[in-house]
């Protein structure tokens, strides 16, 4: 039985660990082809998955050129642009409340 995301291309940021990795694995179980973006990633296949399931690139989601490269990679790898985007990458500020984080901190690359 096909999954709910069968044949769809998803772009997920922050996929080398934690929630991002869980999202990647769940989307693949549901039939999606996933392009992972992460600062810690090495360009290539995602361990445990084949080339039609998941591919990852090292990318900084705060940099415009990373998004352009992600789109180009999605089209080259999966034949189309993503129809699903999950922006999971981020930075935690453990010593302060989210209300105290400044605009400068949020936009820093």
Phi and psi restraints in degrees (value plus and minus 20) as a CYANA .aco file:
   2 UNK   PHI     -84.6   -44.6
   2 UNK   PSI     129.1   169.1
   3 UNK   PHI     -98.7   -58.7
   3 UNK   PSI     151.4   191.4
   4 UNK   PHI     -87.0   -47.0
   4 UNK   PSI     -39.2     0.8
   5 UNK   PHI    -133.1   -93.1
   5 UNK   PSI      -2.0    38.0
   6 UNK   PHI     -70.4   -30.4
   6 UNK   PSI     104.5   144.5
   7 UNK   PHI      59.5    99.5
   7 UNK   PSI     -21.0    19.0
   8 UNK   PHI    -110.4   -70.4
   8 UNK   PSI     131.5   171.5
   9 UNK   PHI    -125.6   -85.6
   9 UNK   PSI     109.1   149.1
  10 UNK   PHI    -139.7   -99.7
  10 UNK   PSI     121.5   161.5
  11 UNK   PHI    -131.3   -91.3
  11 UNK   PSI     103.9   143.9
  12 UNK   PHI    -148.4  -108.4
  12 UNK   PSI     106.9   146.9
  13 UNK   PHI    -114.3   -74.3
  13 UNK   PSI     132.9   172.9
  14 UNK   PHI      54.2    94.2
  14 UNK   PSI      22.1    62.1
  15 UNK   PHI    -114.5   -74.5
  15 UNK   PSI     -18.6    21.4
  16 UNK   PHI    -100.8   -60.8
  16 UNK   PSI     -32.9     7.1
  17 UNK   PHI    -182.7  -142.7
  17 UNK   PSI     151.3   191.3
  18 UNK   PHI      38.9    78.9
  18 UNK   PSI    -161.3  -121.3
  19 UNK   PHI     -77.9   -37.9
  19 UNK   PSI     -61.2   -21.2
  20 UNK   PHI     -79.7   -39.7
  20 UNK   PSI     -64.0   -24.0
  21 UNK   PHI     -83.8   -43.8
  21 UNK   PSI     -60.7   -20.7
  22 UNK   PHI     -83.0   -43.0
  22 UNK   PSI     -60.0   -20.0
  23 UNK   PHI     -83.9   -43.9
  23 UNK   PSI     -65.9   -25.9
  24 UNK   PHI     -75.7   -35.7
  24 UNK   PSI     -69.8   -29.8
  25 UNK   PHI     -84.7   -44.7
  25 UNK   PSI     -59.8   -19.8
  26 UNK   PHI     -85.9   -45.9
  26 UNK   PSI     -64.5   -24.5
  27 UNK   PHI     -82.2   -42.2
  27 UNK   PSI     -60.0   -20.0
  28 UNK   PHI     -84.6   -44.6
  28 UNK   PSI     -63.2   -23.2
  29 UNK   PHI     -78.4   -38.4
  29 UNK   PSI     -51.3   -11.3
  30 UNK   PHI    -107.4   -67.4
  30 UNK   PSI     -15.3    24.7
  31 UNK   PHI      80.0   120.0
  31 UNK   PSI     -19.3    20.7
  32 UNK   PHI     -98.3   -58.3
  32 UNK   PSI     136.1   176.1
  33 UNK   PHI    -119.1   -79.1
  33 UNK   PSI     108.7   148.7
  34 UNK   PHI    -139.3   -99.3
  34 UNK   PSI     110.0   150.0
  35 UNK   PHI    -123.1   -83.1
  35 UNK   PSI      96.6   136.6
  36 UNK   PHI    -115.9   -75.9
  36 UNK   PSI     120.9   160.9
  37 UNK   PHI    -141.7  -101.7
  37 UNK   PSI     114.3   154.3
  38 UNK   PHI    -184.3  -144.3
  38 UNK   PSI     124.0   164.0
  39 UNK   PHI     -81.1   -41.1
  39 UNK   PSI     -50.9   -10.9
  40 UNK   PHI    -111.3   -71.3
  40 UNK   PSI     -24.4    15.6
  41 UNK   PHI     -94.3   -54.3
  41 UNK   PSI     133.5   173.5
  42 UNK   PHI    -129.0   -89.0
  42 UNK   PSI     116.1   156.1
  43 UNK   PHI     -76.2   -36.2
  43 UNK   PSI     108.2   148.2
  44 UNK   PHI     127.1   167.1
  44 UNK   PSI    -189.6  -149.6
  45 UNK   PHI     -86.2   -46.2
  45 UNK   PSI     131.5   171.5
  46 UNK   PHI    -107.6   -67.6
  46 UNK   PSI     109.5   149.5
  47 UNK   PHI     -70.3   -30.3
  47 UNK   PSI     109.7   149.7
  48 UNK   PHI      72.6   112.6
  48 UNK   PSI     -22.4    17.6
  49 UNK   PHI    -152.3  -112.3
  49 UNK   PSI     132.6   172.6
  50 UNK   PHI    -108.1   -68.1
  50 UNK   PSI     155.5   195.5
  51 UNK   PHI     -89.5   -49.5
  51 UNK   PSI     -33.3     6.7
  52 UNK   PHI    -115.3   -75.3
  52 UNK   PSI     -24.3    15.7
  53 UNK   PHI    -122.7   -82.7
  53 UNK   PSI     -68.1   -28.1
  54 UNK   PHI    -173.6  -133.6
  54 UNK   PSI     120.4   160.4
  55 UNK   PHI    -159.9  -119.9
  55 UNK   PSI     129.8   169.8
  56 UNK   PHI    -153.2  -113.2
  56 UNK   PSI     133.0   173.0
  57 UNK   PHI    -152.9  -112.9
  57 UNK   PSI     129.7   169.7
  58 UNK   PHI     -95.3   -55.3
  58 UNK   PSI     106.4   146.4
  59 UNK   PHI    -174.2  -134.2
  59 UNK   PSI     128.7   168.7
  60 UNK   PHI    -129.0   -89.0
  60 UNK   PSI      90.3   130.3
  61 UNK   PHI     -86.4   -46.4
  61 UNK   PSI     -30.2     9.8
  62 UNK   PHI    -106.8   -66.8
  62 UNK   PSI     -23.2    16.8
  63 UNK   PHI    -131.5   -91.5
  63 UNK   PSI     105.9   145.9
  64 UNK   PHI     -75.3   -35.3
  64 UNK   PSI     -59.5   -19.5
  65 UNK   PHI     -85.6   -45.6
  65 UNK   PSI     -46.0    -6.0
  66 UNK   PHI     -86.2   -46.2
  66 UNK   PSI     -58.8   -18.8
  67 UNK   PHI     -88.6   -48.6
  67 UNK   PSI     -59.0   -19.0
  68 UNK   PHI     -82.6   -42.6
  68 UNK   PSI     -65.6   -25.6
  69 UNK   PHI     -82.9   -42.9
  69 UNK   PSI     -57.9   -17.9
  70 UNK   PHI     -82.3   -42.3
  70 UNK   PSI     -64.7   -24.7
  71 UNK   PHI     -82.5   -42.5
  71 UNK   PSI     -65.7   -25.7
  72 UNK   PHI     -81.8   -41.8
  72 UNK   PSI     -60.9   -20.9
  73 UNK   PHI     -87.1   -47.1
  73 UNK   PSI     -61.1   -21.1
  74 UNK   PHI     -79.3   -39.3
  74 UNK   PSI     -65.9   -25.9
  75 UNK   PHI     -86.1   -46.1
  75 UNK   PSI     -62.2   -22.2
  76 UNK   PHI     -87.1   -47.1
  76 UNK   PSI     -60.7   -20.7
  77 UNK   PHI    -101.6   -61.6
  77 UNK   PSI     -65.0   -25.0
  78 UNK   PHI    -133.9   -93.9
  78 UNK   PSI     -22.1    17.9
  79 UNK   PHI      62.9   102.9
  79 UNK   PSI     -16.5    23.5
  80 UNK   PHI    -182.6  -142.6
  80 UNK   PSI     144.0   184.0
  81 UNK   PHI     -95.4   -55.4
  81 UNK   PSI     135.8   175.8
  82 UNK   PHI     -83.9   -43.9
  82 UNK   PSI     122.1   162.1
  83 UNK   PHI    -123.4   -83.4
  83 UNK   PSI     -25.9    14.1
  84 UNK   PHI    -149.4  -109.4
  84 UNK   PSI     112.6   152.6
  85 UNK   PHI    -151.3  -111.3
  85 UNK   PSI     105.4   145.4
  86 UNK   PHI    -139.3   -99.3
  86 UNK   PSI      91.7   131.7
  87 UNK   PHI    -114.2   -74.2
  87 UNK   PSI      69.6   109.6
  88 UNK   PHI    -119.8   -79.8
  88 UNK   PSI     -42.0    -2.0
  89 UNK   PHI     -84.9   -44.9
  89 UNK   PSI     127.1   167.1
  90 UNK   PHI    -196.3  -156.3
  90 UNK   PSI    -194.9  -154.9
  91 UNK   PHI    -150.6  -110.6
  91 UNK   PSI     117.9   157.9
  92 UNK   PHI    -118.4   -78.4
  92 UNK   PSI     126.4   166.4
  93 UNK   PHI    -137.7   -97.7
  93 UNK   PSI      62.7   102.7
  94 UNK   PHI     -86.2   -46.2
  94 UNK   PSI     -39.1     0.9
  95 UNK   PHI    -115.7   -75.7
  95 UNK   PSI     -13.9    26.1
  96 UNK   PHI    -170.5  -130.5
  96 UNK   PSI     139.0   179.0
  97 UNK   PHI     -91.0   -51.0
  97 UNK   PSI     131.2   171.2
  98 UNK   PHI     -78.1   -38.1
  98 UNK   PSI     -47.3    -7.3
  99 UNK   PHI     -91.2   -51.2
  99 UNK   PSI     -39.8     0.2
 100 UNK   PHI    -113.8   -73.8
 100 UNK   PSI     -27.7    12.3
 101 UNK   PHI     -91.1   -51.1
 101 UNK   PSI     111.5   151.5
 102 UNK   PHI    -104.8   -64.8
 102 UNK   PSI     141.7   181.7
 103 UNK   PHI     -78.8   -38.8
 103 UNK   PSI     -60.4   -20.4
 104 UNK   PHI     -80.0   -40.0
 104 UNK   PSI     -60.5   -20.5
 105 UNK   PHI     -86.6   -46.6
 105 UNK   PSI     -59.5   -19.5
 106 UNK   PHI     -87.9   -47.9
 106 UNK   PSI     -53.2   -13.2
 107 UNK   PHI    -117.1   -77.1
 107 UNK   PSI     -21.5    18.5
 108 UNK   PHI     -86.0   -46.0
 108 UNK   PSI     117.9   157.9
